[in-house]
C-alpha cells in the first residue's frame, strides 16, 4: 500500500495539511536530496508519494499546490524588473536591496524571491504599525535598543495574525534576523533587535499546530453576532467568519468586487495573498446587499468601499482598524479563547474549521454510495461519480447548514 493510499487527504483541514507538510512531506523531500531553499515541483512531491495533496487542495480548499506552498514559505519569483517595496524610506530600501544582491551570489533565484517577499511583508507591516519604515536609522544608536526591541516584537505579534503556518513564521523570523545582521555588519547598526526578541512567547511551540491556532467555536460566533451594534460590525463578523477573509481583505472590500445577481454569488479578487481568485458568498448575501444599498443611498460621494475612511489616502480603513473593531466587539460579547482576547484571525480559522466539518458531513453522506461501488473511500464517489457542478452544489449546501447553525442559534 502506498503513502497516497493510506492518507485520508479529504478529511484534513488546511492547517492540518500545512502541519502535515512541515512534519512529514518536507522531511521526506529533504531525505530524497532536494534543496528546499527552492520551491518543490508537483512531480517531486508526487515522486515522494504525496500526489494526493494536490487533489485535496483543489477540491476542498480551492487552492493550487503552488498557492498552498506560498502559505508554508515558498513564493513565486517576481517578474517585475524593479521591485516595489511599498515603503518610502530610501535608506531602508537600499539596505534591503544590498542584502538581496549578496544573497543572489550564493542562492537560487526562487530562494531570493521568497526572501524578498517575506522582507517586504515585514517592512510594510512595520511601517503600518509604527508610522515609519526608517528601520535603519533606528538601529544606528545603541540608546534605541530597548525601544526598538519592543517595536520589533509588536510587528512580530501582528505578523502572527497574517501567517497560516508555524513553519512559515520561523522562516520570516530567520529572514528578519538576517536583515538586521546585515545592517549591523554592513550599515553600521549598533545592535540587532531581532536577535533577542522573545518569539517563543509571541509564537508558541510550533510543533503543536492545533494548540497554536485556536479558532472561535460555533457558539462563540453566535454570541459575537448577537452582540453586533451596527451594520459595520455585522458585515465585519460575516466577512471574517462566514466568508473566511483576511482582515486586510475585509478592510479594502469594494462594491466592484461583489457579484450578487446570479446563481453563484461571490467576491472577486484581482490580487490576493495566493494570487487572483474568488470567494464564494455562501451565507450573508441579503445582509451584504442591504449594506451596499444603505451606503449608496446615504452618501452620493460614497467611494464604494464597505469600510470607507476619509482620513486614509487609500479611501478605506486599515487591517489594524478591523483588528481593533473585532477585539472591541469580542470584549463587549465577553468572549475569550483560552483565557485570552480573540483576534480577527480566529474568525477566519472558524471558517476553515467549519468548512472541514462540512466536508466531513458530505463524505459521511456518501459512505453508502461508496459501499455500493465497492470502495472504502467516499472521496472516490465525490471525485468520480459527481460532476464539478454537483460537487460545488453539495459542498455549499453542507457549508451553508453549518454556518446557519452558528449565525442563527
N, C-alpha and C positions, 0 to 999 in steps of 0.2 A: 504494500500500500504506500503511495507517495505522500509527501508532505501536503500537497494540494488537496488530496482526497480526505485527509484526516483533520483539516482545519475547516471549521464551520464559519466561513467568511461572512455569510449573510447576516449572522447574528451579532456581529461586532459593531459597536458604535465607532464613530470617527476617532474618538480619543482612545478607544481600545485598539484600533488599527495603528494609531500613532505609537502607542506603547509597544505593541507587537513589533512594529518596525524597529524601534530602538533596542528592544531586548532580544529579538530573535532574528529578524531578517538582516539588519545591518551587521551584526557579528558574523553571520554566516557568509555574507558577501565579503567581509574582510578576510575571513578564513580562506575564501576562494582566491584571494590575492588581489582583490580590486582596490584601487586607490580611491577612497571615499572622500577625498577632497573634491573630486568631480562627481557630478550627479550620475547615479547609475541609470542605465537604459532599461527599457522593458525587457529586452532579450536577456540581459544579465540577471534581472530579477526572476524571469521565467526559468532560466537555466538552473537557478538555485532552488527551484521547486515551489515558487511563490506566485505563479501567474494568476492565481485566483484573486489576488488583491485588486487587480485592475478591474475585473468584472464587478466586484463588490463596491468599489469606489464609484464606478459609472452608474450602476443600477440603484444603489441605496443611498449614495451621498452626492450624486450629481457632479462628480469630480473626475478629471483625468488623473492618470498616475503622475504626470508632470505637476499638476496643480497640488496634488497631495504631497509630493516631495518638497514643494515650497514650504509647506507647513512644518516640516521637520528639518528645514535649514538648507535645502538645495534650490537655488534661484537660477532662473534662465539668464543667459548672458544678455547684457544690454546692447541694443542695436544702435543707440544714439552715439554720434561722434563726440558730442560734448555733453557730459552727464549733468543733469540738472539736480543739484543737491537740495534745493528747496529752502536754503537759508541765505542770508545776505551778508554774512561775515566773511570777508575775503581771506583773512588770516587763517581762519579755521578751514575754509575750503582748500587753500594751498597746502595746509598740513595734511589734510585727508588725501589729496592727490599725490603728495610726496610719499606718503606711506604706500599707496597703491602702486606707484611706479616702482618702488623697491620690491613689492610683492610680485609684480609681473615678471621680474627677472628669475624667480625661483618657482613660481606656481602656475598651474594651468589657467587659461582664461576664464573657465567656468568658476573656478575657485575664487578668482579675483572679483568676478562679478557678484558672487554671493556675498563676499566680504563688503563690497561697495554698497550693496543693498542694505545689509544689516547696519553698517555705519551711518548711512543716510537716514534710516529709520530712527537711530539713536539721536543724531544731532537735530533732526526735525522735532522730535519729541522734547528734547532738552530746550529747544527754542520756544516751543509751545508752552511748556510748564514754567520756565523761568524768564520768558520775555526777551531773551537774547541768545545768540549762538556763539558768543565770544568765549568759547571754551579755552582757547589758547591763552588769552590774556589772563584768565582767572587762575591758571596754574603756574604763572611766572613768579608769583610772590609766595614765599613759604607761609606768610601770615594768613593766607586764604585757605590753608589746608583743611581746617575743621569745617568751615562753611561749605567748601566745595565737596567734601565727603558727604555731607548731608544732602547737597543738591544732586549728586550722582545717585545716591540711594533713593531719592524721591523719583528720579527718572526711571530707575530700575523697577520701582514699585508700580509705576504707570505702565511700563513695558510688560510687566507680568500680566496685565489685563488684555494686552494686544496679542500675545503669543498663544498658540494652540498646544505646543508640545514642550514638555520639560527639557528634553534634549536640545530643542531649538533655543531655549533660554540660555543654556550653558554655552552654546555657540556664540550667541550675542555677547555674553559676558567675556568670552575669550577674545573676541574682536575688539571690544571696547577697551579691555586691558591692554591689548597690543597697541591700540592707537595712543593711549596715554603713555605707554613706554616709549613709543616713537617721539612723542612730544618731549619727553624727558631727555632722550638720547640725542635728538636732532634739533630741537627747537628751544632748548634752554628752560624747560619746565622744572620747577623746584621739587615737584612731588607727583606721584601717580595716585589720584584719588580713587581709582577703581581697584587698586591692588588690595586695599584693606576693607572694602565695603563688606558688610555682614550679609552677603547674599543668601546664606542659608536661612537667616531669619526672614528674609524677604521671599525667597523661593524655597519652600520646604523640600524635604528629601524627595528627589526626582524619581526615585525607584518606585514610589507608590503613587501612580497617576490618579487612581480613584480618590485617594486621600488628598492629593494635591488640588484636585479640580472639582470641588463640590458644586452642585447645581441647586437651584431653587426646586423645591418639591411642588407637586401639583397644588397642594393645599396652600403653600406659601404664595404661589402665583395668584390663586383665587383671593387670598387675603389682600395682596398688593393691589389687585384690580378693583376690589371693593373700596379701597382707600383713596382712589384717584379723586382729585378735587377739581380738575379742569380738563378740557378737551386735549390740551397738550400732554398732560400726564396719561390720559387714556391711550393716545397714539404712541407715546413713549413705551408703555408696557406692551402694547400689541407688537410694536416693531422689534423689541428685544426678545420677547417670549413666544409670540405667535409666528413671527416671520424669521426669527433667528439672525437678525442683523448685528453687525458690529456697531459699537457706539459712534464711531466716526461716520459710518454709513447712515445711521439714524440722523445724525446732526445735519447732514447735507442732502437729505431726501428732497427731491424736487418734483413738482407735479408732472413734468415732462417724462419722468421715468415710469409712471404708472400706466398700465394697460388694464382697464377695468371693464370694458364694454364688450367682452367676448366670453367664450366658454373657458378660457384659460387665463384668468386674471393674474398678473404678475408684475414684478418690478424689474426693469431693465437697467443693467449697469454697463456703461462703456468701459469703465476702469474699476477694477476691484483687486483685492489682495492677490487673488488667484487668476486675474485676467477678466475679460468681458464675460458677462453671463446674466442669467435671470434668476429671480427668486419667486417661487410660486406663492400667491396670496391665497392660502387655504382657509384662513379664518380672518374675520375682522374687516371684510370689504365694505359692508354698509357703513361702519363707523368711519372708515377712511374716506369714503365718498362724501359723507356728511361734513367731515372736517375740511375737505377741499372746497366744498360749496360755501362753507361758512367763511373761510379765509378769503376766497374770491369775492364774496358778496359784501364783506365788511370793509375791504380796503381796495380801492381802484388802483392803488400803486403797489399792490402786493407783487413781490418778485418771484412768486412761485415756490418758494421753499416752505416745507411744512413747519420748520422751526426757524423763522426769519429773525435776523438781527440787524438793526440799523447802525449799530456801533462797529460791526465787523466788516472788513473790506470784502470778505467772501460773500456777504449777504445772508449768512446763516450762522447759527451758534456753533460752538466747537464741541468736539468729543468730550472734553473735560466738563463742559456745561451739562451735557447729557449724563455724565457720571455723577455730577453733583446733584442734579434733579432726582436721579434714581435713588441715591443714598438718602436724600431728604424724604422721599416717598416711603422708602423702606423703614426709616425711623418712625414716621407717622403711623405706619402699619404695624410697628413693633415686631419687625421680622429680624431674626438673627440666624446665621448659618454657622454652626459650631462656635457659638458664643461671640461671633464677630459680625460686624456690619457687612451685609452683602454688597457686591459690586455689580455693575451692569453686565459684566461678562457671565455672571451666574444665570442671567435670563437667557442668554444665548446657549449656555450649557443645558438649561432646561429644554430648549428646543431640540438639541441633539439627543438628549436622553429620551424625550418623548417620541421623537422620530424612530429611534431604535426600538422602543416599546411597541410602537405602531407596526413596525415591520415584523416584529415577533408575533403580534396578533395575526397579521396577514399570513405568515408562514404556518402558524398553528392551524389556521382555517384551510390551508392547502394540504395538510397532512393526509387527509382521507384520499384526496385525488392522487397524491404521490403514492400511497399504498396501492391503489388500484392500478397504477402504472408500474408497480414493482420497484419503486425507488424509495430509499430511506431518507432522501433529502428533498424537502418540499421546494427548495430553491430551484431544483431542476424543472419543476412544473412552472414556476414563475418565469424561468428563462425560456423554456422550450415550448410551452403549451398556451402561453398568453401573448397577445400582440403587445407592442410597446404602448399603444393607446390604452389597452386593458390594464397593463401593469401600472401605468400612471394613474388611471382612474381608481384602482383599488388602493394604491399607496395613499392617495389623497383622502379617500373615504375613511380609511382607518386612522390617518393622522388627524382629520377633522374631528372624529369622535373623541380622540384623546384630548385635543385642545378644548373642545366643548366641555369635557369633564372638568378641566381646570378653570376655564373662564366663566362657566355657568353654574358653579357649585352653589 
